[in-house]
Amino acid sequence: MRPTARVSGRRRYEPSILGRLAVIRLLRDAGFTIQEMRRLLAGGTERHRWRPLAELKLREIDGRIAQAQETRELIERALACDCETLEGCSTLTQGYGGHQGRAKGGRRTPGSGSRGRGLG
């Protein structure tokens, strides 16, 4: 968009530009990057052009929501745990791929003993 002339110190835009700015604001608020906005707007605003990109963004957002929900559940389990330390908490080690039982060589892995067991 090119800047328009100023009238009394304020820029005056055509209504079509205001609509475009509203779309840009919507895309920004929806989490689109500047590069994604450029791709969306360069392709035209017809439904068949922007819809595939919007569907892709929606799947990306769904993935972030699922990850955030898993993180929230892990934190809730940790808060409900009565372990003395975070390092010894099987709830946390299990949430991040910790293993219970014995490691190679017969050593106990974090969270595998009776001590430090929370909800895990």
C-alpha positions as CSV (number, residue, x, y, z in Angstrom):
1,M,0.0,0.0,0.0
2,R,1.3,3.4,-0.8
3,P,0.8,6.2,1.6
4,T,-1.8,8.7,0.6
5,A,-1.6,12.5,0.8
6,R,-2.2,14.0,4.2
7,V,-5.2,16.2,4.8
8,S,-4.9,18.4,7.9
9,G,-2.1,16.1,9.1
10,R,-4.1,12.9,8.7
11,R,-3.9,10.3,5.9
12,R,-7.1,9.7,4.0
13,Y,-7.5,6.2,2.5
14,E,-10.0,4.9,0.0
15,P,-12.7,2.5,1.4
16,S,-11.1,-0.4,-0.4
17,I,-7.8,0.2,1.4
18,L,-9.6,0.3,4.8
19,G,-11.1,-3.1,3.9
20,R,-7.6,-4.4,3.1
21,L,-6.3,-3.1,6.4
22,A,-9.1,-4.9,8.2
23,V,-8.1,-8.1,6.5
24,I,-4.5,-7.6,7.5
25,R,-5.5,-7.0,11.1
26,L,-7.6,-10.1,11.1
27,L,-4.8,-12.2,9.7
28,R,-2.3,-10.8,12.2
29,D,-4.7,-11.5,15.1
30,A,-5.2,-15.0,13.7
31,G,-1.5,-15.7,14.0
32,F,-0.4,-15.4,10.4
33,T,3.2,-14.3,9.8
34,I,3.9,-11.4,7.5
35,Q,5.2,-13.8,4.9
36,E,2.0,-15.8,5.1
37,M,-0.1,-12.6,4.9
38,R,1.8,-11.6,1.7
39,R,1.1,-15.0,0.2
40,L,-2.5,-14.9,1.1
41,L,-3.0,-11.3,-0.2
42,A,-0.9,-11.8,-3.3
43,G,-3.0,-14.7,-4.4
44,G,-6.1,-12.6,-4.3
45,T,-8.9,-12.5,-1.8
46,E,-11.2,-14.9,-3.7
47,R,-12.2,-17.9,-1.5
48,H,-10.6,-20.6,-3.6
49,R,-7.2,-18.8,-3.3
50,W,-7.0,-18.1,0.5
51,R,-8.9,-21.1,1.8
52,P,-6.1,-23.7,1.5
53,L,-3.7,-21.4,3.3
54,A,-6.3,-20.7,6.0
55,E,-6.9,-24.4,6.5
56,L,-3.2,-25.1,6.8
57,K,-3.0,-22.4,9.5
58,L,-6.0,-23.9,11.3
59,R,-4.2,-27.3,11.5
60,E,-1.1,-25.6,12.8
61,I,-3.1,-23.8,15.5
62,D,-4.8,-27.1,16.4
63,G,-1.4,-28.7,16.9
64,R,-0.3,-25.8,19.1
65,I,-3.5,-26.1,21.2
66,A,-2.9,-29.9,21.6
67,Q,0.6,-29.3,22.7
68,A,-0.5,-26.6,25.2
69,Q,-3.1,-28.9,26.6
70,E,-0.5,-31.6,27.2
71,T,1.8,-29.1,28.8
72,R,-1.1,-27.9,31.1
73,E,-1.9,-31.5,32.1
74,L,1.7,-32.2,32.9
75,I,1.9,-29.1,35.1
76,E,-1.3,-30.0,36.8
77,R,0.0,-33.5,37.6
78,A,3.3,-31.9,38.9
79,L,1.3,-29.5,41.2
80,A,-0.7,-32.4,42.6
81,C,2.5,-34.4,43.3
82,D,4.1,-34.5,46.7
83,C,7.6,-35.3,45.5
84,E,10.5,-33.6,47.4
85,T,12.3,-32.5,44.2
86,L,11.4,-32.0,40.5
87,E,14.3,-34.2,39.4
88,G,13.0,-37.2,41.4
89,C,9.4,-36.8,40.3
90,S,8.3,-39.7,38.1
91,T,5.3,-37.6,37.1
92,L,7.6,-35.2,35.3
93,T,10.1,-37.7,34.0
94,Q,7.3,-39.8,32.5
95,G,5.9,-36.7,31.0
96,Y,9.2,-36.1,29.2
97,G,10.0,-39.6,28.2
98,G,11.6,-40.8,31.4
99,H,11.6,-44.6,31.9
100,Q,10.7,-46.6,35.0
101,G,12.6,-49.7,35.9
102,R,16.2,-50.5,35.5
103,A,18.6,-48.9,33.0
104,K,21.5,-50.8,31.3
105,G,23.8,-52.2,33.9
106,G,21.1,-52.5,36.5
107,R,21.0,-48.8,37.6
108,R,17.7,-47.4,38.5
109,T,16.3,-44.7,36.3
110,P,14.8,-41.4,37.6
111,G,11.4,-42.0,39.0
112,S,11.8,-45.8,39.2
113,G,12.2,-46.1,42.9
114,S,9.6,-45.9,45.6
115,R,10.8,-42.5,46.6
116,G,9.7,-39.5,44.6
117,R,6.6,-41.1,43.2
118,G,3.8,-38.7,42.6
119,L,0.8,-39.4,40.4
120,G,3.0,-41.1,37.9
